[in-house]
């Protein structure tokens, strides 16, 4: 039987790890699979070529609607079963050898509604914020930071914190933490119905004084009061640390300073510490020693990373963090949230980009990328600007082209 007929009859696509792939990526994956088949001694005949005259519209739709699939092929006695492929077509075992101990599951903490919107000069209506949160929750995100109970004088964008929480507190299957910088904010959050809170410290003395008007030690003392109150109310508390690799005033930040603040936050009761590269100057070369120092005093499973993409390093930094055992990543839909210390620079890493990368690595997030794109499109249309996510822009072009075929 001709090789083409054998392929046509016996190549079975039960599952494919091709989440939201472009057409060129699809054909590339097929070529990689056939190369593996051709190496088998159980197959006679030369190189096989997969017919590429597929209907692009149905192909795009089927792949775009599937987040996780696995290729299964069988020809004669040869079988590749449950072999996972990355976006480059590598087998899972090859991926493991190349990437090290990347976790199988990553929790994404969406910070767009709070960290992403807080610097917007034009006030976003409460109903828009609420709808954004609902869309993000519907995408499968397990944690969505909803708002911050701060003085409206300092952050006027979040003056409606009480109304936002009251509108979303009944949502199920998601955690909705809020930022509470002091005891007054904590009490207001609890009264509004918040069930989880977060506090914000800095690893830079200068940044602490300019951002929250007190020294690092004074801020930690303030947060101990919040932590005690949270414990009394059985409310989980998360800790943020800003400037973990660089400060706009002091420059480079010592990893030992980050480790000190992280240990203090854990000791006062924080269940998780988010390590933030506030101005986005970090690279794998600075992130690795910082994480090495922090993991010596705080268990890695209690750490998260929060990268800004000012210099285009966020995904690289996330990847090395995963390789070091981190399994929680903060991100912001559509890359919302600018960097006030680098005019015109991008801010938070886009959630769409993070999910796209993790899908390509075969890492489970439980996030539906298609629904996430809808959330990003919603808020970007309201703000009147394009998405800050490269993946979102590329995928929108792909689906737009496919719809015209």
C-alpha positions as CSV (number, residue, x, y, z in Angstrom):
1,X,0.0,0.0,0.0
2,X,1.3,3.4,-0.8
3,X,2.7,5.4,2.0
4,X,0.2,8.2,1.4
5,X,-2.7,5.8,1.8
6,X,-1.2,4.3,4.9
7,X,-0.9,7.7,6.5
8,X,-4.4,8.7,5.3
9,X,-6.0,5.6,6.9
10,X,-4.0,5.1,10.0
11,X,-2.8,8.5,11.3
12,X,-5.2,9.3,14.1
13,X,-5.4,12.6,15.8
14,X,-7.1,11.9,19.2
15,X,-5.5,14.7,21.1
16,X,-3.0,17.5,20.1
17,X,-1.2,19.9,22.3
18,X,-1.7,22.7,19.9
19,X,-3.4,25.4,22.0
20,X,-4.3,28.3,19.7
21,X,-1.6,27.5,17.1
22,X,-1.1,29.4,13.9
23,X,-1.4,27.5,10.6
24,X,2.4,27.4,10.0
25,X,2.8,26.0,13.5
26,X,0.3,23.2,12.7
27,X,2.1,22.1,9.6
28,X,5.4,22.3,11.4
29,X,4.1,20.0,14.2
30,X,2.9,17.5,11.6
31,X,6.3,17.4,10.0
32,X,7.9,16.8,13.4
33,X,5.6,13.9,14.1
34,X,6.3,12.3,10.7
35,X,10.0,12.7,11.3
36,X,9.6,10.6,14.4
37,X,7.6,8.0,12.5
38,X,10.2,7.7,9.8
39,X,12.9,6.9,12.4
40,X,11.0,3.8,13.5
41,X,12.4,0.5,12.3
42,X,8.8,-0.7,12.1
43,X,8.0,1.5,9.2
44,X,9.3,0.7,5.7
45,X,9.5,3.1,2.9
46,X,11.0,6.5,2.7
47,X,9.9,9.8,4.0
48,X,6.2,10.4,4.3
49,X,4.7,13.8,3.6
50,X,1.5,14.8,5.2
51,X,-1.0,16.5,2.9
52,X,-1.3,20.1,3.8
53,X,-4.4,20.9,1.8
54,X,-6.5,21.2,4.9
55,X,-9.4,23.5,5.1
56,X,-8.0,26.4,7.0
57,X,-11.2,27.6,8.5
58,X,-12.3,24.4,10.1
59,X,-8.7,23.6,11.2
60,X,-8.3,27.0,12.9
61,X,-11.6,26.7,14.6
62,X,-10.9,23.2,15.9
63,X,-7.4,24.0,17.2
64,X,-8.5,27.3,18.7
65,X,-11.3,25.7,20.6
66,X,-9.0,23.0,22.1
67,X,-6.6,24.0,24.9
68,X,-4.9,20.7,25.5
69,X,-4.6,17.7,23.1
70,X,-2.1,14.9,22.7
71,X,-1.0,13.3,19.4
72,X,-1.6,9.6,19.1
73,X,-0.3,7.9,16.0
74,X,-0.2,4.3,15.1
75,X,1.1,2.7,11.9
76,X,1.3,-1.1,11.9
77,X,3.1,-2.1,15.1
78,X,4.5,1.4,15.7
79,X,2.8,3.5,18.2
80,X,3.4,6.9,19.7
81,X,0.9,7.1,22.6
82,X,0.5,10.0,25.0
83,X,3.6,11.7,23.6
84,X,3.4,15.4,24.5
85,X,4.8,18.1,22.2
86,X,5.9,21.6,23.0
87,X,5.4,24.4,20.5
88,X,8.7,23.3,18.9
89,X,7.6,19.7,18.6
90,X,9.8,18.2,21.2
91,X,8.8,15.1,23.1
92,X,7.9,15.5,26.7
93,X,11.0,13.7,28.0
94,X,13.2,16.0,25.8
95,X,11.4,19.0,27.2
96,X,12.0,17.8,30.7
97,X,15.7,17.4,30.1
98,X,16.0,20.8,28.5
99,X,13.8,22.8,30.9
100,X,14.5,21.1,34.2
101,X,11.8,20.7,36.9
102,X,9.1,23.0,35.5
103,X,6.0,22.4,37.5
104,X,3.1,20.5,35.9
105,X,0.5,23.0,37.2
106,X,0.9,26.8,37.6
107,X,-1.5,29.0,39.5
108,X,-2.0,32.4,37.8
109,X,-3.0,35.4,40.0
110,X,-4.7,38.0,37.9
111,X,-3.9,41.5,39.1
112,X,-5.5,43.5,36.2
113,X,-8.5,44.9,38.0
114,X,-6.4,46.4,40.8
115,X,-2.7,46.8,39.8
116,X,-3.6,47.1,36.1
117,X,-6.2,49.8,36.4
118,X,-5.0,51.8,39.4
119,X,-2.7,54.1,37.3
120,X,-5.4,54.9,34.7
121,X,-6.0,58.6,34.6
122,X,-9.5,58.3,33.3
123,X,-11.9,56.9,35.9
124,X,-13.2,53.5,34.8
125,X,-16.9,53.1,35.7
126,X,-17.6,50.6,38.5
127,X,-19.8,48.5,36.2
128,X,-16.9,48.1,33.7
129,X,-14.6,46.9,36.5
130,X,-17.3,44.4,37.7
131,X,-17.8,43.1,34.2
132,X,-14.1,42.7,33.7
133,X,-13.8,40.7,36.9
134,X,-16.7,38.5,35.8
135,X,-15.1,37.8,32.4
136,X,-11.8,37.0,34.0
137,X,-13.4,34.6,36.4
138,X,-15.3,32.9,33.6
139,X,-12.0,32.2,31.8
140,X,-11.0,29.9,34.7
141,X,-8.5,32.1,36.5
142,X,-8.4,30.9,40.1
143,X,-7.4,34.2,41.7
144,X,-8.4,37.7,40.6
145,X,-7.2,40.6,42.7
146,X,-10.3,42.8,42.7
147,X,-9.4,46.2,44.1
148,X,-7.6,48.1,46.9
149,X,-9.0,49.8,50.0
150,X,-6.7,52.8,49.9
151,X,-7.4,56.5,50.4
152,X,-9.2,57.9,47.3
153,X,-6.9,60.9,47.7
154,X,-3.9,58.7,46.8
155,X,-5.6,56.3,44.3
156,X,-8.8,57.9,43.0
157,X,-9.3,55.1,40.4
158,X,-10.1,52.7,43.2
159,X,-12.4,54.9,45.2
160,X,-15.3,52.5,44.4
161,X,-13.6,49.6,46.1
162,X,-16.6,49.0,48.4
163,X,-19.1,48.9,45.5
164,X,-16.8,46.6,43.4
165,X,-16.5,44.0,46.2
166,X,-20.2,44.1,47.0
167,X,-20.9,43.4,43.4
168,X,-18.5,40.4,43.0
169,X,-18.3,38.8,46.5
170,X,-20.9,36.2,45.6
171,X,-18.9,34.8,42.7
172,X,-17.9,31.2,43.2
173,X,-14.9,29.1,42.3
174,X,-12.5,32.1,42.6
175,X,-10.5,33.9,45.2
176,X,-10.9,37.7,45.2
177,X,-8.2,39.3,47.3
178,X,-8.0,43.0,47.9
179,X,-5.0,45.2,48.9
180,X,-5.2,46.7,52.4
181,X,-2.2,48.9,53.2
182,X,-3.3,49.6,56.8
183,X,-5.7,48.6,59.5
184,X,-8.3,51.1,58.4
185,X,-8.3,49.7,54.9
186,X,-8.5,46.2,56.3
187,X,-11.5,47.0,58.4
188,X,-13.2,48.6,55.5
189,X,-12.5,45.6,53.3
190,X,-13.9,43.2,55.8
191,X,-17.0,45.3,56.2
192,X,-17.6,45.3,52.5
193,X,-17.3,41.5,52.4
194,X,-13.7,40.8,51.4
195,X,-12.6,37.3,52.2
196,X,-8.9,37.6,51.5
197,X,-6.4,40.6,51.7
198,X,-2.9,41.5,50.7
199,X,-0.3,43.9,52.1
200,X,2.5,45.6,50.3
201,X,6.1,46.1,51.5
202,X,9.3,47.1,49.7
203,X,12.9,45.7,49.6
204,X,14.2,49.3,48.9
205,X,14.3,51.8,51.7
206,X,14.0,54.7,49.3
207,X,11.1,53.2,47.5
208,X,9.3,52.4,50.8
209,X,9.6,56.1,51.9
210,X,8.5,57.5,48.5
211,X,5.7,55.0,47.9
212,X,4.1,54.5,51.4
213,X,5.7,57.3,53.3
214,X,7.5,55.2,55.9
215,X,10.6,53.1,56.4
216,X,10.7,49.4,55.7
217,X,10.7,48.7,59.5
218,X,7.8,51.0,60.1
219,X,5.8,49.4,57.3
220,X,6.4,46.0,58.7
221,X,5.2,47.1,62.1
222,X,2.1,48.5,60.5
223,X,1.5,45.3,58.6
224,X,1.8,43.2,61.8
225,X,-1.3,44.9,63.1
226,X,-3.1,44.0,59.8
227,X,-1.9,40.4,60.0
228,X,-3.1,40.1,63.6
229,X,-6.5,41.4,62.7
230,X,-6.7,39.1,59.7
231,X,-5.8,36.1,61.9
232,X,-8.6,37.1,64.3
233,X,-11.1,37.1,61.4
234,X,-9.7,33.9,59.9
235,X,-8.9,35.9,56.7
236,X,-5.9,34.7,54.6
237,X,-3.3,37.4,53.9
238,X,-0.9,37.6,51.1
239,X,2.3,39.7,51.1
240,X,3.8,41.7,48.2
241,X,7.4,42.8,48.0
242,X,8.3,45.5,45.5
243,X,11.7,46.3,43.9
244,X,13.1,42.8,44.4
245,X,15.9,43.3,41.9
246,X,16.0,47.0,41.2
247,X,14.8,50.4,42.6
248,X,14.2,53.6,40.6
249,X,16.1,55.5,43.3
250,X,18.7,53.1,44.7
251,X,19.4,51.0,41.6
252,X,20.3,47.4,42.2
253,X,18.7,45.8,45.3
254,X,20.6,43.2,47.3
255,X,19.0,39.7,47.4
256,X,19.6,39.6,51.1
257,X,17.3,42.6,51.6
258,X,14.5,40.8,49.7
259,X,15.0,37.7,51.7
260,X,14.8,39.6,55.0
261,X,11.5,41.3,54.1
262,X,10.1,38.0,52.8
263,X,10.9,36.2,56.0
264,X,9.3,39.0,58.1
265,X,6.1,38.7,56.1
266,X,5.9,35.0,56.4
267,X,6.6,35.2,60.1
268,X,3.7,37.6,60.6
269,X,1.3,35.2,58.9
270,X,1.4,35.7,55.2
271,X,0.5,32.5,53.4
272,X,2.2,33.5,50.2
273,X,4.8,36.1,49.2
274,X,4.7,37.7,45.7
275,X,8.1,39.0,44.6
276,X,7.7,42.0,42.3
277,X,10.1,43.5,39.8
278,X,8.4,46.8,40.0
279,X,10.3,48.6,37.3
280,X,10.9,45.6,35.1
281,X,14.7,45.8,35.1
282,X,15.2,42.2,36.1
283,X,16.8,39.6,33.9
284,X,17.4,35.9,34.5
285,X,20.9,36.9,35.7
286,X,19.5,39.0,38.5
287,X,16.3,37.0,39.2
288,X,18.2,33.7,39.9
289,X,20.3,35.0,42.8
290,X,17.4,36.8,44.2
291,X,15.2,33.7,44.2
292,X,18.2,31.7,45.6
293,X,18.4,34.0,48.6
294,X,14.7,34.1,49.3
295,X,14.2,30.3,49.0
296,X,16.8,29.8,51.7
297,X,14.5,31.4,54.2
298,X,11.0,30.9,52.7
299,X,9.7,27.6,51.2
300,X,9.5,27.9,47.5
301,X,5.9,26.7,47.4
302,X,5.0,29.8,49.3
303,X,6.5,32.2,46.8
304,X,5.0,33.8,43.7
305,X,6.6,36.1,41.1
306,X,5.3,39.4,39.7
307,X,7.2,40.7,36.7
308,X,6.8,43.9,34.7
309,X,7.7,43.7,31.0
310,X,9.4,47.1,30.7
311,X,12.5,45.7,29.0
312,X,10.8,42.6,27.5
313,X,12.3,40.3,30.1
314,X,9.1,39.1,31.9
315,X,8.6,35.8,30.2
316,X,12.2,34.9,30.4
317,X,12.2,35.7,34.1
318,X,9.0,33.7,34.6
319,X,10.6,30.7,32.9
320,X,13.7,30.7,35.1
321,X,11.5,31.1,38.1
322,X,9.5,28.0,37.1
323,X,12.8,26.1,36.7
324,X,13.7,27.1,40.3
325,X,10.4,25.7,41.6
326,X,8.0,28.7,41.6
327,X,4.5,27.6,40.7
328,X,2.5,30.8,41.2
329,X,2.7,33.7,38.7
330,X,1.1,37.2,38.9
331,X,0.0,38.8,35.6
332,X,-2.4,41.3,34.2
333,X,-4.9,40.9,31.4
334,X,-3.7,42.7,28.2
335,X,-0.6,43.9,30.1
336,X,-2.6,46.5,32.0
337,X,-0.6,48.7,34.3
338,X,2.1,51.0,33.1
339,X,5.4,51.6,34.8
340,X,5.4,55.1,36.3
341,X,9.2,55.2,36.5
342,X,9.8,54.5,32.8
343,X,7.7,56.8,30.7
344,X,6.1,55.0,27.8
345,X,7.3,51.6,28.9
346,X,5.0,48.6,29.2
347,X,4.1,47.4,32.7
348,X,2.7,44.1,34.0
349,X,3.3,41.0,31.9
350,X,0.2,40.1,30.0
351,X,-1.8,37.2,31.3
352,X,-2.5,36.1,27.7
353,X,1.2,35.9,27.0
354,X,1.8,33.8,30.1
355,X,-1.0,31.4,29.4
356,X,0.2,31.0,25.8
357,X,3.7,30.2,26.9
358,X,2.6,27.8,29.6
359,X,0.3,26.0,27.1
360,X,3.3,25.6,24.8
361,X,5.2,24.0,27.7
362,X,2.4,21.6,28.5
363,X,1.9,23.3,31.9
364,X,-1.7,23.2,33.2
365,X,-3.3,26.4,34.2
366,X,-7.0,25.6,33.8
367,X,-7.4,29.0,32.0
368,X,-9.4,29.1,28.8
369,X,-7.3,31.3,26.5
370,X,-10.2,32.1,24.2
371,X,-12.3,33.4,27.1
372,X,-9.3,35.3,28.4
373,X,-9.0,37.0,25.1
374,X,-12.6,38.1,25.3
375,X,-11.9,39.7,28.7
376,X,-8.8,41.5,27.3
377,X,-10.7,42.7,24.3
378,X,-13.5,44.0,26.5
379,X,-11.3,46.2,28.7
380,X,-9.1,47.4,25.8
381,X,-12.1,48.6,23.9
382,X,-13.3,50.5,26.9
383,X,-9.9,52.1,27.4
384,X,-9.7,52.9,23.7
385,X,-6.3,51.3,23.0
386,X,-4.8,48.1,21.6
387,X,-3.9,45.2,23.8
388,X,-0.5,45.1,25.4
389,X,-0.4,41.3,24.9
390,X,1.6,40.1,21.9
391,X,-0.2,36.7,22.0
392,X,-3.6,38.4,22.0
393,X,-2.7,40.6,19.0
394,X,-1.3,37.7,17.0
395,X,-4.2,35.4,17.8
396,X,-6.7,38.1,16.8
397,X,-5.0,38.5,13.5
398,X,-5.0,34.7,12.9
399,X,-8.7,34.2,13.7
400,X,-9.6,37.3,11.7
401,X,-7.8,36.0,8.7
402,X,-9.3,32.5,9.1
403,X,-12.8,33.9,9.2
404,X,-12.3,35.4,5.7
405,X,-11.1,32.1,4.1
